[in-house]
């Protein structure tokens, strides 16, 4: 039976950051799989597996979390499926500005944010000092990537960066 939630929704933020760093560091000839990530993390921690299982530090808990994912999804599972993507600080500010204006009864979706951007949201937020004048194009590209990955109907709270 397939999992009820997307794999990346089941990954801690800390592990997601580790997996993203491993993904960025992989050579062209290396497979981007959970098994590869597990090998990389084990080598980076420099300890035998049994010892890693007994230690309780954050690196070891990330290792244990990765081991559990390998057991559930297999070593050949694509690594990119487990990297959680969040909106940048700039896009998060734009989304928060829209949320402040939106009807609290309905959720705001990525597609609605994109439509608002296409209908003049950028210049309006720029005039209020929320958005830099040169940021709109980069934010639109980031938003398009999030829509491609998660879908236009995804609620913005799922990608909003809270800091």
N, C-alpha and C positions, 0 to 999 in steps of 0.2 A: 504494500500500500504506500503511495507517495506521501511525503510529509505534508502536514496541513498548512505550514507556513513556508515562505521562501527561505532558502538556506541562509541568506545574508541577514535575515531578521532574527536568526538564532545565534548570532555571533556577537560576543561582547565587543564594545568599542575598542578595547585594548587589543584583542586578537585581530580585529579588522585592520587596525593600524599596522600590526606586525605583518599580516598577510599582504597588505598593500605594499609595504617596503620590500618584502620578498619578491612580489610580482614585478615591481619596478627594477629589482636587481638581477632578475633572471636573464641569462644569456639567450640568444636566439635559438640555440640548439637544445635548451632545457625545456622540459614539459612543465607547464603551469598547472600543477595538480596539488591536491591536498597531501599526497605522499611526498612530493618534492618539498613542500613547505615543512612537513614534519621532519624530514631529513635535515633541512637547512636550520631549523630551530634547534634541533638536537645538537647539531654541530656548533651552533653559536653559543649554546649554553655549556658545551664542553663537559658533559657529565654522562655517565652510563644511564641507560633508561631506567633501571631499577632505582638508582639514586634520585633521578628526577621525580619519580613517582612518590618518594618519601618526603621531599623538601616542600616547604609551604610558601615560598616567596611568590611574588606576582609573576615572574617569568615562568616559574614552574606551573602555576595555575593556568597560564596561557597554554603551556605545553599540554597539560592534562585536557584542557578544553579542545585543543586541536586533535589530540588522540581520540577523544570521544566523537568528533566529527568524522574522522577517518573510519572509525568503527561503524558509524551509522551510514555514511555516504560512500565509503570506499576510497582507496588511495588514488584512483583515477578521476575522481570528481574534479571538475574545473575550478581552479583557485579563484577566478574572478567572480564566481557565483557566491562567494563567501565574504567578499569585500563590501562593506556597507558604505554607501556613498551618501554624504550629507551635503547640503547647500553650503556654499562659501559664506563668510561673514557678510559680504556685500549683498548677496542674494537673500540671505536670511533677513537683513534689514529691510529690503524691498518687500519681502513677504510679510514681515511684521507690520509695515506701514499699511499694506493692503488689508491685513487682518483687523487692524484698528478701525478701518473704514467699513469693513464687511458686516453683513448681518450675522449676528452670533448664532442664529438658529441653523444656518447651513454652513457646511465645511467648504473651505476654499481648496480648489484642486490646482495641480500644476498647469493644466490646460487653461484654466481661468486666469492664472498669473500671466501666462504667455499671451493670452488675448488682451489683457490689460496693458501689457508692455507694447503690444502692437498698436494699441489705441491711445497712445500718448502718455502712459504712466511715467516713462523715463523723464521727459522734460518737466513734468509736474513735480516729481520727487527731486529732481535736480534744482528746481526753483526753491524748494523748501530745505535744501541742504542735506537731504537724505542720501542722494546719489551723486557721485562724481560725474562730471560732464563726459568723460571718456570711458565710463564703465558700462554703459548700456549694451554695447555690442558684445562684450565679454560675458555679461550676465545673460544675455539672450542665448549665446552659445552654450553656456552652462545649463541653462534651463532646458534647452533642446536636448542636451545629453541626458538630463534627468528624465525627461519625458520619454525618450527613446528607451531608457533602461526600465523605468517603472510604469510608464503609461500616463496619458493625459488626465485620466480620472483619479490618479493617486492624490490623496489628501496631503496638503503641504506639511502638515505636522509630522509626517513620516520622514521627511527629508530636512526639516528645519534644524539648524544647528543652534543648540542652547548653550550659551557660555556665560 
